[in-house]
């Protein structure tokens, strides 16, 4: 996938031009896309789970995530950040936060850097699988913002300040998914909770 530069906060997350979207929309009965700005304007509540392991990288991801919230008009002061010891513990905290119904989406942030042993494969793989499992069990957007890199330099590059920061991108994805779930893919259960 190639990313195109743009002037919107989520420009890196769309590889389709307006004309390409129009072409798709002309061929099908309905196209559902999430809008991060709409979710933010509707008061979307985003919870964050952060890993203390490789905390200097995770802190940079969190800074990007908080910058994204602010960019979309959500005060970072209302954010809840849960810190867990490592990436392996992220899915459990994400599940507890998601199950509380206090959040519309959960963003998981951390950094697992490959070493000389297979430990990386177990931690990174189980973290990803755990987050996916929780998302499907609780039927709520839970975004994987955990870096899995071969070295520290790659992690630093992916956590630099700006819209390319993976924490920033993860919040943008969370807001888009929250919008999709609140406006387009609403279930009977969702309607009961809103009543």
N, C-alpha and C positions, 0 to 999 in steps of 0.2 A: 504494500500500500504506500503510495506517495502522499506526503502531506503538503498542502498548499498554504502559503502565507496568506494572511488576511487581516482585516482590522477588527474582527470580532474576538471576544475572549476565548471562544472555543474553536478558533480557526483550525487548529491542529487536529481537531477531532472529526472533521468532515472532509472526505476526499471526493465529494460530489459537488459539481457546480450547480448553480440555480437552474441552468438549462437541463442538466442531467436529471435533477429532481422533477422538473416539469415533464420530461419525457417519461419517467417512471409513473408519475401521477396520471398521465394520459392513457396508460395501458392497464391500470387496475382500478378497482372500485374505491379503494381507500388506502391511503398511506398514513401510517402512524409514526410520527417523529416526536421525540422529546424536546422541549425548549427549556433550557436552563434558566433563562430570564423569567419565563412564566412561573416556573416552580418557585423561584426566589420571591417573586412578587406575591405569590400565594402563601408565603410563610413556610416554605419547606424546612423541615427540621432534620439536620444532618448530624449524626453522631460519628465520632472518630475513635478508632482503636489504633494505638501506636506501640511499636515494639521498642523496648529499651536497649536491646542488643543492637550494636552499631548505631547507637543513639545520635551521634553527630550527623549521620546521614538522615535518620528518621526525623530529626529536628528540622532539617532543611526541607524535607517533604511536608512536614506539618506547616512550616512557614508558607510554603506554596499553597497548601490547602486553605489556610486562613486568608491568604491573599485572594484566592478565588472567591471565597465567601464574601469578602469585602467588595470585590469587583462586581459581584452579582447583587449587591445591596443587602447582604445578610451580615449583621454585626458579629464579628468573631467572639465578642464578649458573651454571646448566648450559646456558643458551642460547648459541647461536652467532649472532653478528651479523656479516654481511658488508657492508661499506660500499663502494658503487660511486660513480663520479663523478656520474652523473645517471640519470634515469628510463629513458633509452634503453638503458642498460647493464644494467638489472635483469634482463631475461629470460635473458641469458647466465649471470650468476651464479646465478640460480635453477635453471637447467638443470644446472649443474655440481654444485650442492648436492643437488638432487633425485636426480641420477644416482649419487651416492655411496652411497646406501642408508643413510646415517647419520641420516636424518630421515624421519618419517612424513608430514610436510607442511611446506611452505615458505610463509612470509608475506612478501609484497613490499610495502614501504612507501616512499612518496615524495610529492612534491607538485609538480604542474605547474600553474602559474598563467598564465592567458591574458594575452598582451601585445598589442602593436599589430601584430604580424606573424603570418603563418600558422605560424610555428615551433611554437606550442602544439599545433596540430592534428596535425602530423607526430609530435612527441614523444609526446603523449598517446596517439594512435592506435596508433603502432608499439609502445609499451610494452604497451598492453592486448593487442594482437594477438600480440606476442611471448610474453607470459605465458600466454595461451590455448594457443598452439602448443606451448610447452614442457610444459604440463600434459598435453596430449593425447599428446605424444611419449613422455614418461616414465611416463605412467599413474599419476600421483601428485597429490594435492591441492596446488595452488599458488594461493594466495589473493591477489587483486588488492586491495591496501590503498593504492593510489596515488590521492591526491586530484587531481582535475582540476577546478579551480575558475576562475571568472571573475575573482576578485580575492583579495587576501591575507586580507581579512576573512572570506570564506567558508572559507578554509583554516584560519584560526584557530578559527572556530566548530566545525569538524569535528574539531579536534584538542584540544579542551578536555579537562581531566581528568574522568574518570568513564566510565561504561559507554557513553556516546554517542560516545566517542572512536573514530574509525574504525580506529585501531591495535588497540584493545581488541576491537572487533567482528571484525576480521580474525583475531585469534588464536582467538576463540570459533568462528568459521566453520572455521578450520583444525582445531581439536580435534574438532568435529562431523564433518567430512569424514574425519579420521583414524579416528574410531570407525566410521563407515560402511564404510570400506575394510578395517579390521582385523577386524570382526565380521560384516559382512553381505555385502559384495561382494568376497569373497576369491576370487582366481583360482588356478589350478594353479600358476602362476609364484610367487604369493605364498606358497603352501604350501611350495614348494621352498626359497625364501629363508629361511623360518622354521625349516626342519629343520636 
